[in-house]
Amino acid sequence: MNYLNNVISPLDQFEVRNLLSLDAPVLGNISLSITNIGLYLTIGGYLIFLLGLLSTNNNKIVPNG
């Protein structure tokens, strides 16, 4: 029955972890940190921005003339 002690919860995959943190004594000890969720949202935001930028095609490859 030793294998029951090493069971990992499936909810551990959704744990918010600090990837980079900065504790600064500025403006009342502000603690800034980048978590895994913030990193994923930033990457997703940049991808959506780039897809929108590429889909507008402001600099046309073949002119209409």
C-alpha positions as CSV (number, residue, x, y, z in Angstrom):
1,M,0.0,0.0,0.0
2,N,3.0,2.3,-0.3
3,Y,1.9,3.5,-3.8
4,L,-1.0,5.4,-2.3
5,N,1.4,7.8,-0.5
6,N,2.9,9.0,-3.8
7,V,-0.3,9.9,-5.6
8,I,-0.1,13.3,-7.3
9,S,-3.3,15.3,-7.6
10,P,-4.4,16.0,-11.2
11,L,-5.0,19.6,-10.1
12,D,-1.3,20.2,-9.7
13,Q,-1.1,21.0,-13.4
14,F,-3.1,24.1,-12.8
15,E,-0.9,25.4,-10.0
16,V,0.2,29.1,-10.4
17,R,4.0,29.3,-10.0
18,N,6.2,32.3,-9.8
19,L,8.7,32.3,-12.6
20,L,10.3,35.6,-11.9
21,S,9.7,37.8,-8.8
22,L,11.0,41.2,-7.6
23,D,10.4,42.4,-4.1
24,A,11.1,46.1,-4.1
25,P,10.8,48.5,-1.2
26,V,9.2,51.1,-3.4
27,L,5.7,52.5,-2.9
28,G,4.9,50.3,0.1
29,N,6.9,47.2,-0.6
30,I,5.5,46.3,-4.0
31,S,6.0,42.7,-5.0
32,L,6.1,42.2,-8.8
33,S,6.1,38.7,-10.2
34,I,5.6,36.9,-13.5
35,T,3.7,33.7,-13.1
36,N,3.2,30.9,-15.6
37,I,-0.3,32.1,-16.3
38,G,1.0,35.6,-17.0
39,L,3.6,34.2,-19.3
40,Y,1.1,32.2,-21.3
41,L,-1.3,35.2,-21.6
42,T,1.5,37.4,-22.8
43,I,2.6,34.9,-25.4
44,G,-1.0,34.4,-26.5
45,G,-1.6,38.2,-26.7
46,Y,1.5,38.6,-28.9
47,L,0.4,35.8,-31.2
48,I,-3.1,37.3,-31.6
49,F,-1.5,40.7,-32.3
50,L,0.8,39.3,-34.9
51,L,-2.0,37.3,-36.6
52,G,-4.1,40.5,-36.7
53,L,-1.1,42.5,-38.1
54,L,-0.4,39.9,-40.8
55,S,-4.0,39.4,-41.8
56,T,-4.6,43.1,-42.6
57,N,-1.9,43.1,-45.2
58,N,-1.3,46.8,-45.3
59,N,1.9,46.4,-47.2
60,K,0.5,44.5,-50.1
61,I,2.9,42.1,-51.9
62,V,1.1,42.5,-55.3
63,P,-0.2,46.0,-56.0
64,N,-3.7,46.5,-57.4
65,G,-2.4,48.7,-60.2
